[in-house]
Amino acid sequence: MSRTLSTPTSDASLALVTRPGYLVEIGFEEPLRLSSRGTVEVLGNTWTAWDVRVSGLAHDGGRPATAGQLVLGDSDQSITALVLGEGIAGKEVSVWRYFADAVEEADPVRVFHGVAGSSSGGADRTVQIALVAREATVLFAPRRYMTSETGFHAIPAAGKKITFNGENYTLEPER
């Protein structure tokens, strides 16, 4: 697939040294959109300037990467508040890379689309977030309890044994 580069991106690609910029979107209740190279308006959204570092993304121009790490500056602890308040594991994450200071609609290339894994805070006022492919996330059972509040109205009796996908489950009464 070929594409036409914008003039700023074309100029940046000819430079001896290029410095990528990253756009990061995390699927919190209100999506968090951050830019590593200043506030920009692109892809139909405003991306806020932030201390964003991306590492470990192996991207060959074909499919997006399947793993990596995101380090977000957190001097005001707003990222920590979001991570602790809404949780981070399983939140959808997309990362786009672009070159040049001027960003046009066709410039950013998505290099990762998956979910956040574990996270940790650093003594250096950062939050590290593991990036993993959606298929690689660990799913724990039960992710949802079978109750009338969650839409199950014909609930089998406690103690009933069910086999699903080769696994045996015994229904327990609500605690």
C-alpha positions as CSV (number, residue, x, y, z in Angstrom):
1,M,0.0,0.0,0.0
2,S,1.5,3.3,-1.0
3,R,0.6,6.7,0.5
4,T,1.4,10.3,-0.2
5,L,3.5,12.0,2.5
6,S,2.7,15.6,3.6
7,T,5.4,18.1,2.9
8,P,6.6,18.3,6.5
9,T,6.8,14.5,6.8
10,S,8.5,14.3,3.4
11,D,11.1,16.9,4.5
12,A,11.6,15.1,7.9
13,S,12.1,11.8,6.1
14,L,15.1,13.3,4.2
15,A,16.8,14.6,7.4
16,L,19.9,12.8,8.7
17,V,18.3,12.4,12.1
18,T,14.5,11.9,12.6
19,R,12.7,12.2,15.9
20,P,9.4,10.5,16.1
21,G,6.4,11.9,17.9
22,Y,3.7,9.7,19.4
23,L,0.0,10.1,19.9
24,V,-1.4,7.9,22.6
25,E,-5.1,7.2,23.2
26,I,-6.2,5.3,26.4
27,G,-9.8,4.2,26.6
28,F,-10.8,5.5,30.0
29,E,-14.4,6.5,30.5
30,E,-13.4,9.8,28.9
31,P,-10.6,8.9,26.5
32,L,-7.2,10.2,27.4
33,R,-5.4,11.6,24.3
34,L,-1.7,12.6,24.7
35,S,1.0,13.8,22.4
36,S,4.7,13.6,22.9
37,R,5.5,16.6,20.7
38,G,3.2,19.3,21.9
39,T,-0.6,19.8,21.7
40,V,-1.9,19.0,18.2
41,E,-5.2,18.7,16.5
42,V,-5.3,15.7,14.2
43,L,-7.4,12.6,13.5
44,G,-10.5,14.6,14.6
45,N,-9.3,15.1,18.1
46,T,-7.1,17.4,20.3
47,W,-4.1,15.6,21.7
48,T,-2.6,17.2,24.8
49,A,1.1,17.8,25.2
50,W,2.5,15.3,27.7
51,D,5.7,13.6,28.8
52,V,5.1,10.4,26.7
53,R,7.8,7.7,26.1
54,V,7.1,4.6,24.1
55,S,9.4,1.6,23.9
56,G,9.6,-1.9,22.8
57,L,7.2,-1.6,19.8
58,A,8.6,-3.7,17.0
59,H,6.9,-2.2,13.9
60,D,7.9,-3.1,10.4
61,G,5.4,-1.0,8.5
62,G,3.0,-3.9,8.2
63,R,0.8,-4.9,11.1
64,P,0.9,-2.9,14.3
65,A,3.1,-4.2,17.1
66,T,1.9,-6.7,19.6
67,A,3.7,-5.5,22.8
68,G,5.6,-2.6,24.2
69,Q,5.7,-0.2,27.2
70,L,4.3,3.2,27.7
71,V,5.8,5.6,30.3
72,L,3.8,8.7,31.1
73,G,5.0,11.6,33.1
74,D,2.9,12.1,36.2
75,S,4.2,15.1,38.1
76,D,0.7,16.1,39.1
77,Q,-0.4,12.5,39.8
78,S,-3.4,12.9,37.5
79,I,-2.4,9.7,35.6
80,T,-2.1,7.8,38.9
81,A,-5.6,9.0,39.9
82,L,-7.0,7.7,36.6
83,V,-5.3,4.4,36.8
84,L,-6.4,3.8,40.4
85,G,-9.8,5.3,39.9
86,E,-10.9,3.5,36.8
87,G,-8.3,0.7,36.6
88,I,-5.9,0.2,33.6
89,A,-5.8,-3.5,32.9
90,G,-7.8,-4.3,29.8
91,K,-8.3,-0.7,28.8
92,E,-8.0,-0.2,25.0
93,V,-4.8,1.6,24.0
94,S,-3.7,2.9,20.6
95,V,-0.4,4.5,19.7
96,W,0.4,6.4,16.5
97,R,3.8,7.5,15.4
98,Y,4.6,10.5,13.2
99,F,7.6,12.5,12.0
100,A,7.9,16.3,11.7
101,D,6.6,19.1,13.8
102,A,3.6,19.8,11.7
103,V,1.1,17.0,11.8
104,E,-1.5,16.6,9.0
105,E,-4.3,14.1,8.9
106,A,-2.5,11.4,6.9
107,D,0.8,11.7,8.8
108,P,0.3,9.6,11.9
109,V,0.6,5.8,11.4
110,R,-0.9,3.5,14.0
111,V,1.9,1.3,15.4
112,F,0.0,-0.3,18.3
113,H,-3.6,-1.2,19.0
114,G,-4.3,-3.5,21.9
115,V,-4.9,-3.2,25.7
116,A,-3.0,-2.1,28.8
117,G,-1.6,-4.8,30.9
118,S,-0.1,-4.2,34.3
119,S,1.0,-0.8,35.5
120,S,3.4,0.6,38.1
121,G,4.4,4.0,39.5
122,G,7.9,5.1,39.5
123,A,9.8,7.1,42.1
124,D,10.6,9.5,39.2
125,R,6.9,10.6,39.0
126,T,6.0,8.4,36.1
127,V,3.5,5.7,35.4
128,Q,4.7,2.6,33.4
129,I,2.0,0.7,31.5
130,A,2.6,-2.6,29.8
131,L,1.1,-2.8,26.3
132,V,-0.2,-6.2,25.2
133,A,-2.1,-7.5,22.2
134,R,-5.8,-8.0,22.9
135,E,-5.4,-11.7,22.3
136,A,-2.6,-12.0,24.8
137,T,-4.5,-10.7,27.8
138,V,-5.3,-13.0,30.6
139,L,-8.9,-13.6,31.2
140,F,-10.0,-14.6,34.7
141,A,-13.2,-16.6,35.4
142,P,-15.7,-15.5,36.3
143,R,-15.6,-12.2,34.7
144,R,-19.3,-11.8,35.2
145,Y,-21.6,-13.3,37.8
146,M,-24.9,-14.9,36.8
147,T,-27.5,-12.9,38.7
148,S,-30.9,-11.4,37.8
149,E,-29.2,-7.9,38.1
150,T,-26.8,-8.9,35.2
151,G,-29.6,-10.2,33.0
152,F,-29.9,-13.9,33.9
153,H,-33.4,-14.7,35.0
154,A,-33.5,-18.5,34.6
155,I,-30.7,-19.4,37.0
156,P,-30.0,-23.2,37.5
157,A,-30.0,-24.5,41.1
158,A,-26.9,-24.3,43.3
159,G,-24.7,-27.4,43.0
160,K,-25.5,-28.0,39.3
161,K,-22.5,-29.2,37.3
162,I,-21.9,-27.7,33.9
163,T,-19.2,-28.7,31.3
164,F,-18.2,-25.9,28.9
165,N,-15.2,-26.0,26.6
166,G,-13.8,-29.1,28.4
167,E,-13.9,-27.4,31.8
168,N,-16.2,-28.5,34.6
169,Y,-18.0,-25.8,36.6
170,T,-20.1,-26.3,39.8
171,L,-22.6,-23.5,40.4
172,E,-22.4,-22.0,43.9
173,P,-25.1,-20.1,45.7
174,E,-24.7,-16.3,45.9
175,R,-22.7,-15.3,48.9
